[in-house]
Amino acid sequence: MGIQRWWQKFVPELDYRVWILATGRLLSQVGIGFTLFYAPIFFVNQVGLSATAVGLGLGSQSVSGLLGRFLGGSMTDSARWGRRRTLLLSAAISALADAVFVLTNNFTVFVAGNLLMGLGVGLYWPATEAVVADITTAESRNEAFAIVRLADSLGLGLGVVLGGALIAATGAYRALFVIDGITFLLFFTVVAVAIAETRPDDDTDSDSFWAGWGTALRDRPLLTYVTVNILFTTYLSQVQSTLPVYFNRFATGSDAAGLSEAVLSGLFTWHVALTAICQLPVARLLRRMSQPRALMISAGFWALGFIGIWWAGTASTPIVIAAAALGILALATVAYTPIASALVVQLSPIELRGVYLSINSMCWAIGYLIGPPIGGWALDQSPQVAHRFWLTLAASVLIGLAILTILQKQMRSRLAKS
């Protein structure tokens, strides 16, 4: 009885399909975690591609990813395709991409694998987010998106750990892609067996496959949200791409060599763990307020976290400060990711959820396209520029707060007219 009460208190009551989908997403993210950090090492050190070639190949995923999101939005809303078939196609293409990676021995094949993987991932996001929106109510949507984001985080973290253990034990890098492909096939099976089509039955299927994009691109609150969402995803990209290098090169303390890889591993494990632990509680707390206001709280955490990163980079004892800053950035992340998806669902007409969520996903692709080069440029400058870069990011939060204030007014005006 005690366990049942605990479960009811801390775990939201959601449609069982949310849990099934979360399980499938965890499986697929385990596979992605297997290859996330180790693929570049493999293709440079064992296949023999240059670091520049690998960078160009990985960058090609962003191009096909944008195309996949564009197609995925319309396919998700289409009566012919719908959510389920789009997800199945996404999983099949991603598994095929891994098969190509297993066979890769030159740059051309490597690019082909990346283009396929980007396309599969692009198709995946609008469809999976639309399924969550379809099977939840407005009141439970924050927590539902938090659950599936939690599954993503746990799967990714588990995959990174297991992938590292496999490489340490066997050195069989190609096996990572085999396992990644198997996890996509498992996700395909979960969707095929346990997830029926969730697209609402209606007569609103557009005469034109692309017509929903015109409606979405004329939606002023959505376009306002897009600007702040790109800002937030740029912040996320800095944490994942720029921050490890910054700590390694500039957070020296008493050690002129910077923080070691072992220390960085511990710091980012703490960051990922705290993100997972706080995902549900934060989503539940923020459920009581409007989504733009909740995102303002996230923005405040981003500013505090970036100031903490600057402090860690200039302090004589950086590790404790870095851990605190990464903890604050974990709170910024969990206050952002589920709320943002729920906000887009609220803005979208039911028949255009796929297109609207596709635009939301495109913000991520754009943020990750522009964020790493900006951060890389800052780190290639003097230490003073590298340190001040984080203060600049903190100051840019003021822009985000101003945009969110406008968005709040626009959403209130729309609600009053409805």
Buried (B, 14 or more C-beta within 10 A) or exposed (E): EEEEEEEEEEEBEBBEBBBBBBBBBBBBBBBBBBBBEBBBEBBBEEBEBEEEBBBBBBBBBBBBBBBBBBBBBBBBBBBEBBBBBBBBBBBBBBBBBBBBBBEBEEBEBBBBBBBBBBBBBBBBBBBBBBBBBBBBEEEBBBBBBBBBBBBBBBBBBBBBBBBBEBBEEEEEBBBBBBBBBBBBBBBBBBBEEBBEBBBEEEEEBBEEBEBBBEBBEEBEBBBBBBBBBBBBBBBBBBBBBBBBBBBBBBBBBEEEEBBEEEBBEBBBBBBBBBBBBBBBEBBBBBBEEBBBBBBBBBBBBBBBBBBBBBBBBBBEEBBEBBBBBBBBBBBBBBBBBBBBBBBBBBBBBBBBBBBBBBBBBBBBBBBBBBBBEBBEEBBEEEEEEBBBBBBEBBEBBEEBBEBBEBBBEBBEEBEEEE
